[in-house]
């Protein structure tokens, strides 16, 4: 019997992210506490730019955006938010979306699989994702459960289970 396998990836659904940003923009336009503070969320290339007139207000904009991402099923671990910084008369926060697993995170994940997963499970790094293989599908499912239980810095998705 051939080996069963699955891939571990870390990707953000771009359409869901855009929908979350659009919902946040609507909420910022409607909420009374954001009137007159210049609060906004917008895409600048691959990054999100949050603006407001005060540092507390831009942090509140970030909280609204995070709530919309959670509702849309996007993990907050895939957001890389910077610190608020002044820019002229307003404060800004830049947020980038993490796509792909970095090489050091991939090494950490494969070490966890090597040390704690069943012995029949093998993993190999392929670019910005990991391929996990085993003869037993049950071992692969227990490996998925093991990785979900770990508190890693990256949002993991399991795809191509066959």
MOMO-V698400 format. One record per run of one state. SS is the DSSP state (H for helix, E for strand, C for the rest). FROM is the first residue (numbers start at 1). LEN is the number of residues. If there is no record, write none. Layout:
SS_FROM_LEN ; SS_FROM_LEN
This chain:
C_1_3 ; E_4_6 ; C_10_4 ; H_14_17 ; C_31_1 ; H_32_3 ; C_35_5 ; E_40_5 ; C_45_2 ; E_47_6 ; C_53_2 ; H_55_17 ; C_72_4 ; H_76_3 ; E_79_3 ; C_82_3 ; E_85_3 ; C_88_2 ; E_90_8 ; C_98_5 ; H_103_14 ; C_117_5 ; E_122_5 ; C_127_2 ; E_129_6 ; C_135_2 ; H_137_13 ; C_150_7 ; E_157_3 ; C_160_3
